[in-house]
Amino acid sequence: MGPRACLPLGVLKGVRYCDVAVLRELSPERDRDVEALQALLESAPDYSRRITGSAPRPSDGHEVLEALPRGLDPRCKLDLGLWSEDSGQLLGFADVLHGWPRSRVAHLGLLVVHGAHRGRGIGSQLHDGVVEQAVQWGDVDVLRLGIVATNAAMAEPFWQALGYRPTGETTPYASGDVNSSTAIWERALII
């Protein structure tokens, strides 16, 4: 069985999303996108330490944009950035897998906010953009994500406030010096 074809991304290129930011797809082919994501990841070293045991590596921006589960068509991956209209800085980033690990699901692989801009609603605004995109796809009923146990104290309140609940499913997790587990959380697309 070959990789499944995904639906088009919808109309997200350069969409003005809130008063001061623009939601736009990122690409590993654009150096500016890779550099902006790398800067964002480096602005939040606490997140990296919780999930890998160390500060971000110089290649992490590119690797995040290229990362894909085995067998998933690259067209099924959407990398969204919320960019400041004033400074051009990447304020937040979300990685979404369309139709993974099963049909009718969009999996959020990563949602991270620039360290200097936390607590301003950027993560929620970025999540709203993910929801809008999933609605445009027309074949998604469930949003899914994994919370690494070493990041749970920080992540769970945010995701719970957005309507996510644990499914009871856990998977092993290993990255860098961190050996842990990942709890799977889901919510209906529209709540």
N, C-alpha and C positions, 0 to 999 in steps of 0.2 A: 504494500500500500504506500503510495507516494505522499509527499506533503500536501496538506489541504490548502486550497486557495483561500485567501482572506478577502473580505469585502474592502472597498476603498476606504481610506481614512476619513473621508468627509471634508468639510470645509474648515480646516483649522490653521491654515498657513497665514500667519500674520493677523489673526483675529484679535481685535481689541477686546480684552477680556474683562478688565475692571478699570477703574479710573486712572490708574498709573501703570498698568502692565499689559503686555501683549502675550498671548498664548501662541506658541509656534513649535512645530516639530523640529527636533534635532536630528542630525545625521552624522555618522562617523566619517563621512566623506568631506565634511566642512571643518577645516582646521579651527575656525572660530568657535564652532559648537563644542569640539573636543576640549579646547582650551577653557572655555567658559564652564563646562561641566567639571573639569579638573579643578578649577578655582573654587567652584561651589563645594566640591567634596573636601578640599583642603580647608575650607572655612568651617567645617564641621568634623574636626578630628575625633571628638568624643564619640560620634556615631561609629566611625570606623574602628575605634578601639573596642567598642562594645561588641562588634560583630566579627572582627578579625584579630583583635589583640594588639593592633599597631596603628599608627597614623596612616593616612592614605599614601599609596605608592604613586610615583610619577606617571605610571601607565593606567591608573584606575579609570580616568575619564574615558579613554578610548575603549578599554575593556568593557565598561558598563554599556557603552553604545553598541558594542559588537556581541555581547553575551546573548545567548539564545539556547533554550532547551533543545536537547538532541531531537532531530526530526521535525522541528517546527519551521515552517516556511518563514524566511526573514520578513516577508511582507505582512506577517501576523504580529510583528512587534512594532509598537508605537512608543517613541521617546518624545515626551512633551516637556517643554520648558516654559516657565512664566518669566518673562523678561521685563525689566524696568524700562518704561518708555523714555524716561529722563536720562538714565546713565547707560542703558544698554546692557546692564549687568543681569546675569541669570540669577533670579531670586529663588526659584524652586524647580525641581525636576521630578518627573514621574515616568516610570517604565511600565508599559502595559502590554500584556500578551493576550491577543484576541483568539478565543477558541482554545485556550489551554488551561488546565490539562484535559478538558473535555469541551464538547460543543456547548453553546449557550452561556459560556463563562468568559469573563475578562479577568485576568489575573494581574494584580498590581505587584510587580516584582520589587519595586523600589519607589519610595516617595521621600525626598529629602529637601529641606529648606536651608538656604544659605544661613550660616551661623549668626551673622549680624542682623538678620531679618526675622528671626524666630519670634513667635508670640504676636504676630501682626495679622494672622489670618491667611497667610500665603499658602500654607498646606491645605487648608479648607478650600480656598479658591482654586488651587490646582486640582484637587479632588473633584470639584464641581466640573472642571473642564474634562476630566476623565469620564465622569458620568454623562456629560453631554455627548462626548464622542461615542460612548457605548450605546447610547440611545440612537445616534445616527447610524451605527452599524446595523441596527434593526434585528439582530439575532442573538442578543445578549440579555439574559434574565438575571444573572448572578454576578456580583463582584466578589473576588476572592483575593486573599493575601496570606502571607506567612509572617508570623512574629517570632523572631529568634529569642529564645529564653533570656539571653544575656542583655537584650534590649527591651524586654517586656515592660519593665517599670516605666520607661519613657514612652513606649509606643502604645500600650494598651489603652490608656485614657483617651488619647487622640482618636484611635480607631473606634472605640466604643461610642464616643460622642458623635461619630458619623454613621452610627447604626450597625456596625459590624459586631458579630458575636462569634465566640469559638465554636467550632464544629465538633470538637472532641478528637479530631484527627491530629496526630503529631508525626513528624518525620525527623530523622537524625539530621544534624547540621554540623558541618566542619568547614572552617575557613581560617587560614593562617594558623594562629595559636589557639583558636577557639573551637572547642568541641562541645556541642550543646544540642538543643533540639529546637524545632520550629513548630509552633502551634498554628494550625490553619483556622482562619477566621473568614466568615462570609456575611454578605447581606444581599437582599434583593436589590436589583438595579434601581428601581423606583420605590421609595419608601414614603 
